[in-house]
Amino acid sequence: MNTPVEPLSAASLILLRDSVDGLEVFMIQRHRDLRFAPGATVFPGGRLDAEDSELPWRELSLPLTDDMPQRMAAIREAFEECGLLMTSGTVDAALLDGLRSASGGTFLDRLLAAGLEPDVAALVPFARWVTPESVWRRYDTLFFLAKAPPRQTAVVDGVEAVAGFWGTPRAILAEAEAERLSLVFATRMTLLRLAGCRTVRHAMEEAARFHPLTAIVPRPADTPEGPVLRIPDGLGYPLTQVPLEQARLG
């Protein structure tokens, strides 16, 4: 038996807003030429960079938590992929455009130069998913919820993300069911859990029910109906197994 690949640390940011249709989430479509999850519809996010773990936290007015590198990575990746910035400062379109085009230094360096700090306290841990051991590239990903920053317009980078859109979890799941978009397993399960939430506040209350987070490692199992991919019960998910042939893993 092959030794499973060690998972890489990653983070994902689930941006939320209230709408007349109920709770909406922001999604991006990954470029079809990417090696992992090509063409999939996902939440903004990605693996941790070295800078996320080596920042001078104690020199800033930021609350220190064990998941600070993941929080920073989630904010950085969301800004890089879709241009939405979680910051405690006031921003306008010109400032955001300037940050998008800036180069040199770390992401935090560029924020500080603009008189901003990342709003790490606005992120609420929601889930921790670990890619199954059978997959060639694995991630240990912390998913955070955050209310979307006001008066900002998403601008996808066109490299990793080729499109972005808002939608209710139920509508996005329906699009996947109709095969008009593709969801990886963890994204699908997260949307199923959020589909029971009516508002941003309700989603935050749902997140608060399960702390500390349990690492979810989906595992294959045999059932009378056929092989499935299964997660543990009691973690807030209305569905805990999916036919293996329907469970896209990467």
C-alpha positions as CSV (number, residue, x, y, z in Angstrom):
1,M,0.0,0.0,0.0
2,N,1.3,3.5,-0.9
3,T,2.0,5.9,1.9
4,P,-0.6,8.7,1.8
5,V,0.8,12.1,0.8
6,E,1.1,14.6,3.6
7,P,-1.6,17.3,3.3
8,L,-0.6,20.9,2.7
9,S,-2.0,23.6,5.0
10,A,-4.6,25.7,3.3
11,A,-7.5,28.1,4.1
12,S,-10.7,29.1,2.4
13,L,-13.0,32.1,2.9
14,I,-16.7,31.7,2.6
15,L,-18.0,35.3,2.0
16,L,-21.6,35.8,3.0
17,R,-24.3,38.4,2.4
18,D,-28.1,38.7,3.0
19,S,-30.3,39.1,0.0
20,V,-34.0,39.1,-0.8
21,D,-33.6,35.4,-1.7
22,G,-31.9,34.6,1.6
23,L,-28.3,33.8,2.5
24,E,-25.9,34.1,-0.4
25,V,-22.3,33.0,-0.8
26,F,-19.6,34.1,-3.2
27,M,-18.1,31.4,-5.5
28,I,-15.4,31.4,-8.0
29,Q,-14.8,29.1,-11.0
30,R,-11.3,27.7,-11.2
31,H,-9.4,27.8,-14.5
32,R,-9.7,24.5,-16.5
33,D,-5.9,24.3,-16.9
34,L,-5.2,24.1,-13.2
35,R,-3.8,20.8,-11.9
36,F,-6.0,20.5,-8.8
37,A,-9.8,20.8,-9.2
38,P,-9.7,22.2,-12.7
39,G,-12.9,24.0,-13.7
40,A,-14.5,23.4,-10.3
41,T,-16.7,26.0,-8.6
42,V,-15.2,26.7,-5.1
43,F,-14.9,29.2,-2.4
44,P,-11.9,31.6,-2.6
45,G,-8.8,30.1,-1.0
46,G,-5.6,28.2,-1.4
47,R,-2.5,26.9,0.3
48,L,-0.5,28.8,2.9
49,D,2.5,30.7,1.8
50,A,5.6,31.1,3.9
51,E,4.7,34.8,4.5
52,D,1.4,33.8,6.2
53,S,3.4,32.1,9.0
54,E,6.3,34.5,9.3
55,L,4.5,37.9,9.8
56,P,5.4,40.2,12.7
57,W,2.0,39.7,14.4
58,R,3.1,41.1,17.8
59,E,3.9,44.4,16.2
60,L,0.4,44.8,15.0
61,S,-2.9,45.5,16.7
62,L,-4.2,42.1,15.7
63,P,-5.7,39.5,18.1
64,L,-3.3,36.5,18.3
65,T,-4.8,33.0,17.7
66,D,-3.3,29.7,16.8
67,D,-5.0,29.8,13.4
68,M,-3.6,33.2,12.5
69,P,-1.6,31.9,9.5
70,Q,-4.8,30.3,8.1
71,R,-6.8,33.5,8.7
72,M,-4.2,35.6,6.9
73,A,-4.0,33.1,4.0
74,A,-7.8,33.1,3.6
75,I,-7.8,37.0,3.4
76,R,-4.9,37.1,1.1
77,E,-6.2,34.4,-1.3
78,A,-9.6,36.0,-1.4
79,F,-8.1,39.3,-2.4
80,E,-5.8,37.8,-4.9
81,E,-8.5,35.6,-6.6
82,C,-11.5,37.9,-6.5
83,G,-10.4,41.3,-5.3
84,L,-12.5,41.4,-2.1
85,L,-10.6,42.7,0.9
86,M,-11.4,41.9,4.5
87,T,-9.9,45.0,6.3
88,S,-10.8,47.0,9.3
89,G,-10.0,50.2,7.4
90,T,-12.1,52.2,4.9
91,V,-11.3,51.5,1.3
92,D,-12.6,52.8,-2.1
93,A,-12.3,51.5,-5.6
94,A,-9.1,53.5,-6.3
95,L,-7.3,52.1,-3.2
96,L,-8.4,48.6,-4.1
97,D,-7.2,49.0,-7.7
98,G,-3.8,50.3,-6.4
99,L,-3.4,47.3,-4.1
100,R,-4.3,44.9,-6.9
101,S,-1.6,46.3,-9.1
102,A,1.1,46.8,-6.4
103,S,4.1,44.5,-6.3
104,G,7.0,43.9,-4.0
105,G,6.9,43.0,-0.3
106,T,4.4,40.8,1.4
107,F,0.7,41.2,1.2
108,L,0.7,42.6,4.7
109,D,3.5,45.0,3.7
110,R,1.2,46.4,1.0
111,L,-1.7,46.7,3.3
112,L,0.3,48.5,6.0
113,A,1.7,50.9,3.4
114,A,-1.9,51.8,2.5
115,G,-2.7,52.4,6.1
116,L,-4.8,49.2,6.4
117,E,-4.7,46.0,8.5
118,P,-6.4,42.6,7.7
119,D,-9.6,42.1,9.6
120,V,-8.7,38.7,10.9
121,A,-11.2,39.0,13.8
122,A,-14.1,39.0,11.3
123,L,-13.4,35.5,10.3
124,V,-15.3,32.7,12.0
125,P,-14.0,29.1,11.8
126,F,-16.6,26.9,10.2
127,A,-15.0,23.6,9.2
128,R,-11.7,21.8,8.8
129,W,-11.6,19.4,5.8
130,V,-8.7,17.1,5.0
131,T,-8.5,15.6,1.5
132,P,-8.9,11.8,1.5
133,E,-5.7,9.7,1.7
134,S,-6.2,8.3,-1.8
135,V,-5.8,11.7,-3.6
136,W,-2.5,12.6,-5.2
137,R,-2.5,16.1,-3.8
138,R,-3.9,16.6,-0.3
139,Y,-4.9,19.7,1.7
140,D,-5.7,20.3,5.3
141,T,-8.1,23.3,4.9
142,L,-9.7,25.6,7.4
143,F,-12.9,27.1,6.1
144,F,-13.9,30.5,7.6
145,L,-17.1,32.4,7.4
146,A,-17.1,36.2,7.0
147,K,-19.7,38.8,6.2
148,A,-18.7,40.2,2.8
149,P,-17.0,43.7,2.9
150,P,-19.5,46.4,2.0
151,R,-19.3,48.5,-1.1
152,Q,-16.7,46.3,-2.8
153,T,-17.1,44.7,-6.2
154,A,-15.5,41.4,-7.0
155,V,-12.8,41.4,-9.7
156,V,-11.5,37.8,-10.5
157,D,-7.8,37.5,-11.3
158,G,-8.4,35.6,-14.6
159,V,-5.5,33.2,-13.7
160,E,-6.8,30.9,-11.0
161,A,-10.3,32.3,-11.0
162,V,-12.0,32.9,-14.4
163,A,-15.5,33.8,-13.1
164,G,-17.2,34.8,-9.8
165,F,-20.8,35.0,-8.7
166,W,-23.1,35.3,-5.8
167,G,-25.9,32.7,-5.2
168,T,-27.8,30.9,-2.5
169,P,-26.4,27.5,-1.5
170,R,-29.6,25.8,-2.7
171,A,-29.4,27.5,-6.1
172,I,-25.7,26.5,-6.5
173,L,-26.4,22.9,-5.5
174,A,-29.3,22.9,-8.1
175,E,-26.9,24.1,-10.8
176,A,-24.5,21.3,-9.8
177,E,-27.3,18.7,-9.9
178,A,-28.1,19.9,-13.4
179,E,-24.4,19.5,-14.3
180,R,-24.1,23.2,-15.2
181,L,-21.2,23.5,-12.7
182,S,-18.9,21.2,-10.9
183,L,-18.4,21.0,-7.1
184,V,-15.6,19.1,-5.2
185,F,-16.8,17.0,-2.3
186,A,-15.9,19.4,0.5
187,T,-17.6,22.4,-1.3
188,R,-20.7,20.4,-1.9
189,M,-21.0,19.3,1.7
190,T,-20.4,22.8,3.0
191,L,-23.1,24.2,0.7
192,L,-25.5,21.5,2.0
193,R,-24.8,22.6,5.6
194,L,-25.2,26.3,4.7
195,A,-28.4,25.6,2.8
196,G,-30.2,25.3,6.1
197,C,-29.2,28.9,7.1
198,R,-31.5,31.8,6.3
199,T,-29.2,34.7,7.1
200,V,-25.6,35.7,7.8
201,R,-26.4,35.7,11.5
202,H,-27.9,32.2,11.3
203,A,-24.8,30.9,9.5
204,M,-22.6,32.4,12.2
205,E,-24.7,30.7,14.9
206,E,-24.3,27.5,13.0
207,A,-20.6,27.9,13.0
208,A,-20.5,28.5,16.7
209,R,-22.2,25.1,17.4
210,F,-19.1,23.1,16.6
211,H,-15.9,24.2,18.4
212,P,-13.2,23.2,18.6
213,L,-13.3,22.0,15.0
214,T,-13.1,18.3,14.2
215,A,-10.9,17.5,11.2
216,I,-13.1,15.8,8.6
217,V,-11.3,13.1,6.5
218,P,-13.8,11.6,4.1
219,R,-13.4,7.8,3.8
220,P,-14.7,5.2,1.4
221,A,-17.1,2.6,2.7
222,D,-19.2,-0.2,1.2
223,T,-22.9,-0.2,1.6
224,P,-25.7,-2.5,0.2
225,E,-26.3,0.3,-2.4
226,G,-22.7,0.4,-3.5
227,P,-19.5,2.2,-2.5
228,V,-19.8,5.7,-0.8
229,L,-17.6,8.4,0.5
230,R,-18.5,9.0,4.2
231,I,-17.9,11.6,6.9
232,P,-18.7,11.3,10.7
233,D,-22.1,12.0,12.0
234,G,-22.9,14.8,14.5
235,L,-20.9,17.6,12.8
236,G,-23.9,19.6,11.4
237,Y,-24.0,18.1,7.9
238,P,-27.5,17.0,6.8
239,L,-25.9,14.3,4.5
240,T,-23.0,12.2,5.7
241,Q,-22.3,10.0,2.6
242,V,-22.4,10.3,-1.1
243,P,-22.0,7.6,-3.8
244,L,-18.3,7.3,-4.5
245,E,-18.9,7.9,-8.2
246,Q,-20.5,11.3,-7.5
247,A,-17.9,12.5,-5.1
248,R,-15.4,14.6,-7.0
249,L,-12.2,14.8,-5.0
250,G,-9.9,17.0,-7.1
